[in-house]
Amino acid sequence: MLRPEIRAVAVITLILAPRLGAQCADGSAPPCRGAAASSAAARAVPIDANRIAVLPLRVTTADSLLGEGFAELLAPEFTGDGSPRAVDMSTTLAAWRRAGGGHRSPLSLENAARLARSLGAGKFVQGSVVGSGTRLTVVASVYYATSASTAGAPARASNVADSLDALVMQVASALLGNNLERRVREAAHLTRVPAALRSYIEGLALMRRGNFDAASAAFEASIAADSTFASPAYQRWMIASELMQPSNWGARVAALKSRLPQRERSIFEAQRPDTSRRRTARQALDERRRLAESLNDSPEMWYLYGDQVFHSLRDVIPADSIQPLAAEAFARAIALDTAVLFLHHNLTVALALYDTASAHRMARTYAASGAPGTWALAWIGASAVNDAQMLGRLRRPTAPMVFTADLSPGSILALNIPAPVAVLDEGFRLIDASAEGSARDAIAVFRWMFHRARGRPNAAEQSVKGNSPPFWRAPLFTWYWATGDTADDEIMLRVHGADPLADSVSDTRRLCLKARLLAARGQFDSVHTESLRRPEGARCAQVLEVWREFKNNTLTNARLAALDTVVARGDWSNFLGFEHRLLASIYEARRDTARALWALRLYPRDFSGAWLAPTYREEGRLYLLNRDTTRAVASYRRYLELRAEAEPLHVAERDSISALVSRIARRR
């Protein structure tokens, strides 16, 4: 069970409520600098006459996708250049569904106008799609949001069902009052291949409902039908990026980006900036924030900005500010649309900040979505807040537990959540029972990492017993190997030492682990550095060289400053699991305990592993050396939560720290 009394490091803004007692990254009381001061719900939305909400059309054909799909295709025509700018379709569709909109039952004009006003739109589009034989007739009108009265004559267009692109252009031209030929020339982002357009709108509907596997297949079918159609390539790239699927979709979108609608092109360019421009990481982050603010109704852009903050380098954003700033951006995204795509990291952030209310809300949202892959996240959230009723429902899953293309991120998030081991381990067993093929091997690896993170090395080994060897070569495994405690890591290396340490790129981290253990014994001359001289091993080689100089009393201030920079620029992708502790120990040896504490806290805030509990332990000790008993106790309690069900190897240390926390509490 999470401990709500452990305070978050900053105010969680917008819809992440109720707020915990919090303090800012600089130690001051809220409101924090750079954090939003009020919730989205508390602010009245100003009405902009130059914004328009394009609502799904009522459908009287057998094809229910047409109402939503036609609106998806029509909205990009309202660019803001000589016309109103359309509200982001993710936001519009989410609001429309919340208001009770349905394909066969449109909102009344009064309710549609109210919805448009809630989105800050001065106008809205509403209409119908009628099928007769092989022809479709579309009627659509623009209305003023303040009065629900019409703004001009309705648009009416009729064509064969396969000419949806022509229908969109005819309706757009009539509503915008532009010459049809000009509209057709400007509509380079559409396709004239009916199969491509059909698959595209199917993919959009599936993606907005969280079915990423089926959506990916639909977008790929669209691209196969028309390789110049940029929008499905863009959406497929978004899915690949979110699920961390290796692909060349980014390159394909880059080649087609001139054919993207303006909004999609802006978002894509923010994600894949022009490398010829010289910008610092901070400048790139600020540019993305400005784009999110300019597209303030785009949940996609707010999510992508939050995602960049979430994975930020510590030399860009202070460590204690990363989670609160990410929470702010994610909150703005899901205030607009609670689609599965925009929920991904919210649970991680809520748990990292000990925001039990938000964690519970996320768990309920995941459980209710029914989307493939959300089961694991719902299970973890329910475990973290000890919701027995939700866990009971989740034991009878109604949707696939994992994506076929990629494991659910829930398996990773379980590593350091202070919930009962038995409940989380049950979740792994349930996922394993529904998985197939190589997914089962990967699940075993995640389960190994989970037990190791909770101080249970014997249970970790049992998790992979009989697994397809060598299980430790799984791509994610190397990020979670080392605890940073030499004795603990020595045991693990002895268990798996029979496996040859091949001189290959994939083994660089394992070679670094072995080199670190040799260095801890003082056997620097036995370290094989050839493999570590490659680019992927440079970080490890530099850290080990500074360690050697430190042990030999030859470490200069310049070399220490260089290590300081290396550690500060670490993130989940290159973190070795121990370099922050080495830097802290050097500063402590120089009697600079404040800098030692700062160095220790240079660990990734986005994901975690076996090294986190030992880091909390050291953090508590350094806080005490800096006479900050409040934060020391908070860090020690987090350590104790992760070691609550530890195996004998860690029990004596755990009990010693528990006694220390009790003594501190009696003195206060």
C-alpha positions as CSV (number, residue, x, y, z in Angstrom):
1,M,0.0,0.0,0.0
2,L,1.4,3.4,-0.8
3,R,2.1,5.7,2.1
4,P,0.1,8.9,1.5
5,E,2.0,10.7,4.3
6,I,5.2,10.7,2.3
7,R,5.0,14.1,0.6
8,A,5.4,14.8,-3.1
9,V,8.2,17.1,-4.2
10,A,5.9,19.6,-5.8
11,V,2.3,20.6,-6.4
12,I,0.6,18.3,-8.9
13,T,-1.5,20.6,-11.0
14,L,-4.6,20.6,-13.1
15,I,-6.7,17.4,-12.7
16,L,-4.2,15.4,-10.6
17,A,-6.1,15.9,-7.3
18,P,-6.6,15.9,-4.4
19,R,-3.2,17.3,-3.8
20,L,-0.8,15.9,-1.2
21,G,1.1,18.0,1.2
22,A,3.9,19.1,-1.1
23,Q,7.0,21.2,-1.4
24,C,8.9,22.6,-4.4
25,A,12.1,21.3,-5.9
26,D,14.0,24.2,-4.2
27,G,12.5,23.3,-0.8
28,S,10.1,26.2,-0.6
29,A,6.4,25.9,-0.1
30,P,3.9,25.9,-3.0
31,P,3.0,27.5,-5.4
32,C,6.2,26.4,-7.1
33,R,7.9,28.4,-9.8
34,G,7.1,27.0,-13.3
35,A,4.0,25.1,-12.0
36,A,0.5,25.9,-13.0
37,A,-1.4,27.5,-10.2
38,S,-4.9,26.4,-10.9
39,S,-6.8,23.5,-12.4
40,A,-8.2,23.4,-15.9
41,A,-11.7,22.9,-14.4
42,A,-11.4,26.0,-12.3
43,R,-10.8,28.3,-15.3
44,A,-13.5,29.6,-17.6
45,V,-12.7,28.8,-21.2
46,P,-12.6,31.9,-23.3
47,I,-14.6,31.7,-26.5
48,D,-12.5,32.2,-29.6
49,A,-14.5,33.2,-32.7
50,N,-11.7,31.9,-34.9
51,R,-12.0,28.3,-33.5
52,I,-14.4,25.7,-34.7
53,A,-15.3,22.3,-33.4
54,V,-16.1,19.7,-36.1
55,L,-18.5,17.2,-34.6
56,P,-19.1,13.7,-35.9
57,L,-22.0,13.6,-38.4
58,R,-25.2,11.7,-37.9
59,V,-25.1,8.5,-40.0
60,T,-28.1,6.8,-41.6
61,T,-26.0,4.3,-43.6
62,A,-24.9,0.9,-42.4
63,D,-21.4,2.2,-42.2
64,S,-21.2,3.8,-38.7
65,L,-17.5,4.8,-39.2
66,L,-18.5,7.4,-41.7
67,G,-19.8,10.0,-39.2
68,E,-16.7,10.1,-37.2
69,G,-14.4,9.5,-40.1
70,F,-15.8,12.3,-42.2
71,A,-15.3,14.7,-39.3
72,E,-11.7,13.5,-39.0
73,L,-11.1,14.2,-42.7
74,L,-13.0,17.5,-42.7
75,A,-11.4,19.1,-39.6
76,P,-7.8,19.6,-41.1
77,E,-9.4,21.8,-43.8
78,F,-10.0,24.4,-41.1
79,T,-6.4,25.6,-40.7
80,G,-6.8,29.0,-39.3
81,D,-5.4,30.5,-42.4
82,G,-8.3,32.5,-43.9
83,S,-10.7,30.2,-41.9
84,P,-11.4,29.2,-38.3
85,R,-8.9,26.7,-36.8
86,A,-10.4,23.4,-35.9
87,V,-10.2,22.1,-32.4
88,D,-8.0,19.0,-32.1
89,M,-10.1,16.0,-33.1
90,S,-8.9,13.9,-30.1
91,T,-10.2,16.6,-27.8
92,T,-13.5,17.1,-29.8
93,L,-14.3,13.4,-30.0
94,A,-13.6,12.8,-26.3
95,A,-15.9,15.7,-25.3
96,W,-18.5,14.6,-27.8
97,R,-18.6,11.1,-26.3
98,R,-18.8,12.5,-22.7
99,A,-21.7,14.7,-23.8
100,G,-23.6,11.6,-25.0
101,G,-22.9,11.9,-28.7
102,G,-23.6,8.8,-30.8
103,H,-23.4,8.0,-34.5
104,R,-27.2,7.4,-34.8
105,S,-28.2,10.0,-32.1
106,P,-26.6,13.4,-32.7
107,L,-26.5,16.0,-29.9
108,S,-29.3,18.6,-29.9
109,L,-28.2,22.0,-31.2
110,E,-28.3,23.4,-27.7
111,N,-26.0,20.6,-26.4
112,A,-23.7,20.8,-29.4
113,A,-23.4,24.6,-28.8
114,R,-22.6,24.0,-25.1
115,L,-20.0,21.4,-26.1
116,A,-18.3,23.8,-28.5
117,R,-18.2,26.6,-25.9
118,S,-16.6,24.2,-23.4
119,L,-13.9,23.7,-26.0
120,G,-13.4,27.5,-26.4
121,A,-14.8,27.3,-30.0
122,G,-16.9,30.2,-31.3
123,K,-18.4,27.9,-34.0
124,F,-19.2,24.3,-34.6
125,V,-20.0,22.0,-37.6
126,Q,-22.8,19.5,-37.4
127,G,-24.5,17.5,-40.1
128,S,-25.5,14.1,-41.5
129,V,-24.4,11.4,-43.9
130,V,-27.2,9.7,-45.8
131,G,-26.7,6.6,-48.0
132,S,-28.8,5.7,-50.9
133,G,-27.7,2.8,-53.0
134,T,-24.1,3.3,-53.9
135,R,-24.2,7.1,-53.3
136,L,-23.6,9.2,-50.2
137,T,-25.1,12.6,-49.5
138,V,-23.5,14.8,-46.9
139,V,-25.3,17.9,-45.4
140,A,-23.3,20.0,-43.0
141,S,-23.7,23.5,-41.5
142,V,-21.7,25.9,-39.4
143,Y,-23.3,27.2,-36.3
144,Y,-22.5,29.9,-33.8
145,A,-21.6,28.4,-30.4
146,T,-23.1,31.3,-28.5
147,S,-26.6,31.2,-30.0
148,A,-26.8,27.8,-31.9
149,S,-27.9,29.8,-35.0
150,T,-26.6,29.0,-38.4
151,A,-23.6,30.9,-39.8
152,G,-24.3,30.9,-43.5
153,A,-25.9,28.4,-45.9
154,P,-25.5,24.7,-45.3
155,A,-23.2,22.6,-47.5
156,R,-24.6,19.8,-49.5
157,A,-22.6,17.3,-51.6
158,S,-23.5,14.0,-53.2
159,N,-21.2,11.4,-54.8
160,V,-20.5,7.7,-55.1
161,A,-19.5,6.1,-51.8
162,D,-15.9,5.5,-53.0
163,S,-15.3,9.2,-53.6
164,L,-15.1,10.2,-50.0
165,D,-12.2,12.5,-50.7
166,A,-14.2,14.4,-53.3
167,L,-17.1,14.7,-50.8
168,V,-14.8,16.2,-48.2
169,M,-13.5,18.7,-50.6
170,Q,-16.9,19.7,-51.8
171,V,-18.2,20.2,-48.3
172,A,-15.1,22.1,-47.2
173,S,-15.3,24.4,-50.2
174,A,-18.9,25.2,-49.5
175,L,-18.4,25.8,-45.8
176,L,-15.3,27.9,-46.3
177,G,-16.6,29.8,-49.2
178,N,-13.5,29.0,-51.3
179,N,-13.2,27.9,-54.9
180,L,-13.4,24.1,-55.2
181,E,-10.4,23.8,-57.5
182,R,-8.2,25.7,-55.0
183,R,-9.4,23.5,-52.2
184,V,-8.6,20.4,-54.2
185,R,-5.1,21.7,-54.9
186,E,-4.5,22.4,-51.3
187,A,-5.8,19.0,-50.2
188,A,-2.5,17.3,-50.9
189,H,-2.7,15.5,-47.5
190,L,-5.7,13.3,-48.7
191,T,-5.7,10.4,-51.0
192,R,-7.8,9.5,-54.0
193,V,-7.5,5.8,-53.4
194,P,-10.7,4.7,-51.7
195,A,-9.2,1.6,-50.0
196,A,-6.4,3.8,-48.5
197,L,-8.9,6.3,-47.1
198,R,-11.2,3.7,-45.8
199,S,-8.4,1.9,-43.9
200,Y,-7.1,5.2,-42.6
201,I,-10.4,6.1,-40.9
202,E,-10.7,2.6,-39.6
203,G,-7.2,3.0,-38.1
204,L,-8.1,6.3,-36.4
205,A,-11.2,4.8,-34.8
206,L,-9.3,1.8,-33.5
207,M,-6.4,3.9,-32.2
208,R,-8.7,6.3,-30.4
209,R,-10.1,3.3,-28.6
210,G,-6.7,2.0,-27.6
211,N,-6.5,-1.0,-29.9
212,F,-3.0,-0.3,-31.2
213,D,-2.4,-3.7,-32.8
214,A,-5.5,-3.5,-35.0
215,A,-5.0,0.2,-35.7
216,S,-1.4,-0.5,-36.8
217,A,-2.6,-3.1,-39.3
218,A,-5.2,-0.7,-40.6
219,F,-2.7,2.1,-41.1
220,E,-0.3,-0.3,-42.8
221,A,-3.1,-1.4,-45.1
222,S,-3.8,2.3,-46.0
223,I,-0.1,2.9,-46.8
224,A,0.0,-0.3,-48.9
225,A,-2.9,1.0,-50.9
226,D,-1.3,4.5,-51.4
227,S,2.4,4.8,-50.5
228,T,2.1,8.6,-50.8
229,F,-0.6,9.0,-48.2
230,A,1.2,10.7,-45.3
231,S,-1.4,10.7,-42.5
232,P,-1.5,6.9,-41.9
233,A,2.3,6.8,-41.9
234,Y,2.3,9.6,-39.3
235,Q,-0.2,7.7,-37.1
236,R,1.7,4.4,-37.5
237,W,4.9,6.3,-36.4
238,M,3.1,7.6,-33.3
239,I,2.2,4.1,-32.3
240,A,5.6,2.7,-33.0
241,S,7.2,5.5,-30.9
242,E,4.9,5.0,-28.0
243,L,5.3,1.2,-27.9
244,M,9.1,1.5,-28.4
245,Q,8.9,-0.6,-31.6
246,P,12.0,-0.5,-33.7
247,S,10.9,0.8,-37.1
248,N,11.7,3.1,-40.0
249,W,8.3,4.9,-39.8
250,G,10.0,8.2,-38.7
251,A,12.0,8.2,-41.9
252,R,8.9,7.4,-44.0
253,V,7.0,10.3,-42.5
254,A,10.0,12.6,-42.9
255,A,9.9,11.8,-46.7
256,L,6.2,12.6,-46.8
257,K,5.9,15.4,-44.3
258,S,5.1,18.1,-46.9
259,R,1.8,16.1,-47.5
260,L,0.8,16.2,-43.9
261,P,-1.9,18.4,-42.5
262,Q,-0.4,21.5,-40.8
263,R,-1.0,20.3,-37.2
264,E,0.5,16.9,-37.8
265,R,3.5,18.4,-39.6
266,S,4.2,20.7,-36.7
267,I,4.0,17.9,-34.1
268,F,6.2,15.7,-36.2
269,E,8.8,18.3,-36.7
270,A,8.8,19.0,-32.9
271,Q,9.5,15.3,-32.3
272,R,12.2,15.0,-35.1
273,P,13.8,18.5,-35.2
274,D,16.0,19.7,-38.0
275,T,19.5,18.5,-36.9
276,S,21.2,21.2,-38.9
277,R,20.0,23.7,-36.3
278,R,22.3,24.1,-33.3
279,R,20.1,23.9,-30.2
280,T,20.8,22.9,-26.7
281,A,18.6,20.3,-25.0
282,R,17.0,23.0,-23.0
283,Q,16.2,25.1,-26.1
284,A,14.6,22.0,-27.8
285,L,12.5,21.4,-24.7
286,D,11.4,25.0,-24.5
287,E,10.4,24.9,-28.2
288,R,8.3,21.9,-27.6
289,R,6.6,23.6,-24.6
290,R,5.8,26.6,-26.8
291,L,4.3,24.4,-29.5
292,A,2.1,22.7,-26.9
293,E,0.9,26.0,-25.7
294,S,0.2,27.2,-29.3
295,L,-1.7,23.9,-29.9
296,N,-3.2,24.1,-26.5
297,D,-6.2,21.9,-27.4
298,S,-4.0,19.0,-28.6
299,P,-3.7,16.2,-26.1
300,E,-1.2,14.6,-28.4
301,M,1.2,17.6,-28.1
302,W,0.8,18.0,-24.4
303,Y,1.5,14.2,-24.0
304,L,4.6,14.4,-26.2
305,Y,5.9,17.4,-24.3
306,G,5.3,15.6,-21.0
307,D,7.0,12.5,-22.4
308,Q,10.2,14.5,-23.2
309,V,10.2,16.0,-19.7
310,F,9.6,12.5,-18.2
311,H,12.8,11.3,-20.0
312,S,14.8,14.5,-19.5
313,L,18.4,14.7,-18.7
314,R,19.3,15.9,-15.2
315,D,21.3,18.8,-16.7
316,V,18.2,20.1,-18.4
317,I,15.7,20.0,-15.6
318,P,16.5,19.7,-11.8
319,A,15.9,16.1,-10.7
320,D,13.1,17.0,-8.2
321,S,11.3,19.0,-10.9
322,I,11.0,16.3,-13.5
323,Q,8.1,14.3,-12.2
324,P,6.0,17.4,-11.2
325,L,6.5,19.1,-14.6
326,A,5.7,15.8,-16.4
327,A,2.6,15.4,-14.2
328,E,1.5,18.9,-15.2
329,A,1.8,18.2,-19.0
330,F,0.2,14.7,-18.7
331,A,-2.7,16.2,-16.7
332,R,-3.3,18.7,-19.5
333,A,-3.3,15.9,-22.1
334,I,-5.8,13.7,-20.2
335,A,-8.0,16.7,-19.3
336,L,-8.6,16.9,-23.0
337,D,-8.8,13.2,-23.8
338,T,-8.4,10.1,-21.7
339,A,-7.5,7.9,-24.7
340,V,-5.1,5.1,-23.8
341,L,-2.3,6.7,-25.7
342,F,-2.2,9.7,-23.4
343,L,-2.5,7.7,-20.2
344,H,0.8,5.8,-20.6
345,H,3.1,7.5,-18.1
346,N,0.5,8.9,-15.8
347,L,0.5,6.0,-13.4
348,T,4.3,6.0,-13.2
349,V,4.3,9.7,-12.3
350,A,1.5,9.4,-9.7
351,L,3.2,6.5,-8.0
352,A,6.6,8.3,-8.0
353,L,5.0,11.3,-6.3
354,Y,3.0,9.1,-3.9
355,D,-0.3,10.6,-5.3
356,T,-2.6,7.7,-4.3
357,A,-5.8,9.5,-5.5
358,S,-4.4,9.9,-9.0
359,A,-3.0,6.3,-9.0
360,H,-6.4,5.0,-8.1
361,R,-8.1,7.1,-10.8
362,M,-5.6,5.9,-13.4
363,A,-6.2,2.2,-12.4
364,R,-10.0,2.7,-12.7
365,T,-9.5,4.3,-16.2
366,Y,-7.3,1.5,-17.4
367,A,-9.6,-1.2,-16.0
368,A,-12.6,0.4,-17.7
369,S,-10.9,0.9,-21.1
370,G,-10.8,-2.7,-22.1
371,A,-8.0,-1.9,-24.5
372,P,-5.4,-4.5,-25.2
373,G,-2.4,-4.1,-23.0
374,T,-4.0,-2.0,-20.3
375,W,-4.8,-4.9,-18.0
376,A,-1.3,-4.9,-16.5
377,L,-1.4,-1.2,-15.7
378,A,-4.8,-1.6,-14.1
379,W,-3.5,-4.5,-12.0
380,I,-0.5,-2.6,-10.8
381,G,-2.6,0.5,-9.9
382,A,-5.1,-1.6,-8.0
383,S,-2.3,-3.4,-6.2
384,A,-0.6,-0.1,-5.2
385,V,-3.8,1.3,-3.6
386,N,-4.9,-2.1,-2.3
387,D,-8.3,-2.1,-4.1
388,A,-9.4,-5.7,-3.5
389,Q,-12.7,-5.2,-5.4
390,M,-10.9,-4.1,-8.6
391,L,-8.3,-6.9,-8.3
392,G,-11.2,-9.3,-8.1
393,R,-12.7,-8.0,-11.3
394,L,-9.3,-8.0,-13.1
395,R,-8.8,-11.7,-12.2
396,R,-11.4,-12.3,-14.9
397,P,-9.9,-10.4,-17.8
398,T,-12.1,-9.6,-20.9
399,A,-9.3,-8.3,-23.2
400,P,-5.8,-9.4,-24.1
401,M,-3.3,-8.6,-21.3
402,V,-0.4,-7.8,-23.6
403,F,0.2,-6.2,-27.0
404,T,1.2,-8.8,-29.5
405,A,3.7,-6.3,-30.9
406,D,5.2,-5.4,-27.5
407,L,4.8,-6.2,-23.9
408,S,2.6,-4.0,-21.8
409,P,4.7,-1.3,-20.0
410,G,2.9,-2.5,-16.9
411,S,5.5,-5.2,-16.5
412,I,8.2,-2.6,-16.2
413,L,6.3,-0.4,-13.9
414,A,5.9,-3.2,-11.3
415,L,9.5,-3.2,-10.4
416,N,9.5,-0.6,-7.6
417,I,5.9,-0.3,-6.6
418,P,5.6,-0.8,-2.8
419,A,2.6,-3.2,-3.1
420,P,2.5,-6.8,-1.7
421,V,4.9,-9.1,-3.5
422,A,2.3,-11.9,-3.7
423,V,-0.3,-9.7,-5.5
424,L,2.2,-8.4,-8.1
425,D,3.6,-11.8,-8.6
426,E,0.1,-13.1,-9.2
427,G,-0.2,-10.5,-11.9
428,F,2.9,-11.8,-13.6
429,R,1.4,-15.3,-13.5
430,L,-1.8,-14.2,-15.0
431,I,0.0,-12.4,-17.8
432,D,2.2,-15.4,-18.4
433,A,-0.8,-17.7,-18.7
434,S,-2.2,-15.5,-21.6
435,A,1.1,-15.0,-23.4
436,E,2.6,-16.9,-26.2
437,G,6.0,-17.6,-27.7
438,S,8.9,-15.2,-27.0
439,A,6.6,-13.0,-24.9
440,R,6.7,-15.6,-22.1
441,D,10.5,-15.4,-22.0
442,A,10.3,-11.6,-21.8
443,I,7.7,-11.8,-19.0
444,A,10.1,-14.2,-17.1
445,V,12.8,-11.6,-17.4
446,F,10.6,-8.8,-16.1
447,R,9.6,-11.0,-13.2
448,W,13.3,-11.7,-12.4
449,M,13.9,-8.0,-12.4
450,F,10.9,-7.4,-10.1
451,H,12.0,-9.8,-7.5
452,R,15.6,-8.5,-7.6
453,A,14.4,-5.0,-7.2
454,R,12.5,-6.0,-4.1
455,G,15.6,-7.7,-2.5
456,R,14.5,-11.3,-3.4
457,P,17.4,-12.8,-5.4
458,N,16.4,-16.4,-4.8
459,A,12.8,-15.7,-6.0
460,A,14.4,-13.9,-9.0
461,E,16.3,-17.0,-10.0
462,Q,13.2,-19.2,-9.6
463,S,11.4,-16.9,-12.0
464,V,13.7,-17.8,-14.9
465,K,14.3,-21.4,-14.0
466,G,13.8,-23.5,-17.2
467,N,13.5,-20.4,-19.3
468,S,14.9,-20.2,-22.8
469,P,18.6,-19.4,-22.3
470,P,20.3,-17.1,-22.1
471,F,17.4,-15.0,-20.5
472,W,19.8,-12.1,-19.5
473,R,20.3,-11.2,-23.1
474,A,16.8,-9.8,-23.3
475,P,17.1,-6.1,-24.4
476,L,15.7,-4.6,-21.3
477,F,17.4,-6.8,-18.9
478,T,20.8,-5.0,-19.0
479,W,19.2,-1.8,-17.6
480,Y,18.2,-3.5,-14.4
481,W,21.2,-5.8,-13.7
482,A,23.3,-4.0,-11.1
483,T,22.1,-2.9,-7.6
484,G,25.2,-0.8,-7.0
485,D,26.0,-2.9,-3.9
486,T,29.1,-4.9,-4.6
487,A,28.4,-7.9,-2.5
488,D,24.9,-8.3,-4.0
489,D,26.1,-7.9,-7.5
490,E,29.0,-10.4,-6.9
491,I,26.5,-13.1,-6.0
492,M,24.5,-12.5,-9.1
493,L,27.7,-12.6,-11.3
494,R,28.8,-15.9,-9.7
495,V,25.4,-17.4,-10.5
496,H,25.6,-16.4,-14.2
497,G,29.4,-16.3,-14.5
498,A,29.4,-19.5,-16.6
499,D,27.9,-17.7,-19.5
500,P,30.8,-16.4,-21.7
501,L,31.1,-12.7,-21.7
502,A,31.2,-12.3,-25.4
503,D,32.9,-9.3,-26.9
504,S,29.8,-7.8,-28.6
505,V,27.8,-4.7,-28.5
506,S,24.8,-6.4,-26.7
507,D,27.1,-7.4,-23.8
508,T,28.6,-4.0,-23.2
509,R,26.6,-3.4,-20.0
510,R,27.5,-6.8,-18.7
511,L,31.1,-6.2,-19.4
512,C,30.8,-3.0,-17.5
513,L,29.3,-4.8,-14.6
514,K,32.1,-7.3,-14.5
515,A,34.6,-4.4,-14.8
516,R,33.0,-2.6,-11.9
517,L,33.2,-5.6,-9.7
518,L,36.9,-6.1,-10.5
519,A,37.4,-2.4,-9.8
520,A,35.7,-2.7,-6.4
521,R,38.3,-5.4,-5.6
522,G,41.0,-3.0,-6.7
523,Q,41.8,-5.2,-9.7
524,F,41.8,-2.4,-12.2
525,D,44.5,-4.1,-14.3
526,S,42.2,-7.1,-14.9
527,V,39.6,-4.9,-16.5
528,H,39.3,-5.7,-20.2
529,T,38.9,-2.2,-21.7
530,E,38.9,-3.0,-25.4
531,S,35.2,-3.5,-25.6
532,L,34.6,-0.5,-23.5
533,R,36.4,1.8,-26.0
534,R,33.6,1.6,-28.5
535,P,31.1,4.5,-28.4
536,E,28.5,2.4,-26.5
537,G,31.2,1.6,-23.8
538,A,32.7,5.1,-23.5
539,R,30.6,6.1,-20.5
540,C,31.6,3.0,-18.6
541,A,35.3,3.4,-19.5
542,Q,35.3,7.1,-18.4
543,V,33.6,6.3,-15.1
544,L,36.0,3.4,-14.4
545,E,39.1,5.5,-15.2
546,V,38.0,8.2,-12.8
547,W,37.5,5.5,-10.2
548,R,41.0,4.3,-10.8
549,E,42.4,7.8,-10.3
550,F,40.4,8.3,-7.2
551,K,41.7,5.1,-5.6
552,N,45.3,6.0,-6.7
553,N,44.9,9.6,-5.2
554,T,45.6,11.1,-8.6
555,L,42.1,12.5,-9.3
556,T,42.2,16.1,-10.4
557,N,39.4,18.6,-10.0
558,A,39.1,18.8,-13.8
559,R,38.6,15.0,-14.1
560,L,36.1,15.1,-11.3
561,A,34.2,17.9,-13.1
562,A,34.1,15.8,-16.2
563,L,32.6,12.8,-14.3
564,D,30.1,15.2,-12.8
565,T,29.0,16.2,-16.3
566,V,28.8,12.6,-17.5
567,V,26.6,11.5,-14.6
568,A,24.3,14.5,-14.9
569,R,23.7,13.6,-18.5
570,G,22.7,10.1,-17.8
571,D,19.2,8.8,-18.5
572,W,17.5,5.4,-18.6
573,S,19.1,4.5,-22.0
574,N,22.7,4.8,-20.8
575,F,22.5,4.5,-17.0
576,L,25.0,1.9,-15.6
577,G,23.4,1.6,-12.2
578,F,26.3,2.7,-10.1
579,E,28.0,5.8,-11.5
580,H,25.8,8.2,-9.3
581,R,27.0,6.3,-6.2
582,L,30.6,6.5,-7.2
583,L,30.4,10.3,-7.8
584,A,28.7,10.7,-4.4
585,S,31.4,8.7,-2.6
586,I,34.1,10.8,-4.1
587,Y,32.4,14.0,-2.9
588,E,31.8,12.5,0.5
589,A,35.5,11.6,0.8
590,R,36.2,15.2,0.1
591,R,33.8,16.1,2.9
592,D,31.3,17.8,0.6
593,T,28.2,16.0,1.8
594,A,25.8,18.4,0.1
595,R,27.4,17.8,-3.3
596,A,27.5,14.1,-2.5
597,L,23.7,14.1,-1.9
598,W,23.2,16.0,-5.2
599,A,25.3,13.4,-7.0
600,L,23.5,10.4,-5.6
601,R,20.2,11.8,-6.7
602,L,21.3,11.9,-10.4
603,Y,19.5,8.7,-11.3
604,P,16.8,8.3,-13.9
605,R,13.3,9.3,-12.8
606,D,11.5,7.6,-15.6
607,F,12.1,3.9,-14.9
608,S,13.7,2.1,-12.1
609,G,15.4,-1.2,-11.2
610,A,17.3,-3.1,-8.6
611,W,19.5,-0.1,-7.8
612,L,16.7,2.1,-6.5
613,A,16.3,0.6,-3.0
614,P,20.0,0.9,-2.2
615,T,19.9,4.4,-3.6
616,Y,17.1,5.3,-1.2
617,R,19.2,3.8,1.7
618,E,22.2,5.9,0.8
619,E,20.0,9.0,0.2
620,G,18.7,8.6,3.8
621,R,22.2,8.4,5.2
622,L,23.4,11.5,3.3
623,Y,20.3,13.5,4.3
624,L,21.2,12.7,7.9
625,L,24.7,13.9,7.4
626,N,23.2,17.1,6.0
627,R,21.0,17.3,9.1
628,D,17.7,16.9,7.2
629,T,15.9,14.3,9.3
630,T,12.6,14.8,7.5
631,R,13.9,13.9,4.1
632,A,16.1,11.2,5.6
633,V,13.1,9.5,7.1
634,A,11.1,9.8,3.9
635,S,14.0,8.1,1.9
636,Y,14.5,5.4,4.5
637,R,10.7,4.6,4.5
638,R,10.8,4.2,0.7
639,Y,13.7,1.8,1.1
640,L,11.9,-0.1,3.8
641,E,8.8,-0.4,1.6
642,L,10.8,-2.0,-1.2
643,R,12.6,-4.3,1.3
644,A,9.4,-5.2,3.3
645,E,9.4,-8.8,2.0
646,A,13.2,-9.1,1.4
647,E,15.0,-12.4,1.6
648,P,17.6,-13.1,4.4
649,L,20.4,-11.5,2.5
650,H,18.9,-8.1,3.1
651,V,16.9,-8.6,6.3
652,A,19.6,-7.5,8.8
653,E,20.2,-4.3,7.0
654,R,16.5,-3.7,6.7
655,D,15.8,-4.2,10.3
656,S,18.7,-2.0,11.3
657,I,17.4,0.9,9.2
658,S,13.9,0.3,10.6
659,A,15.3,0.6,14.1
660,L,17.1,3.8,13.1
661,V,13.9,5.3,11.7
662,S,12.1,4.5,15.0
663,R,14.9,6.2,17.0
664,I,14.7,9.3,14.8
665,A,10.9,9.4,15.3
666,R,11.2,9.3,19.1
667,R,13.7,12.2,19.1
668,R,11.4,14.5,17.0
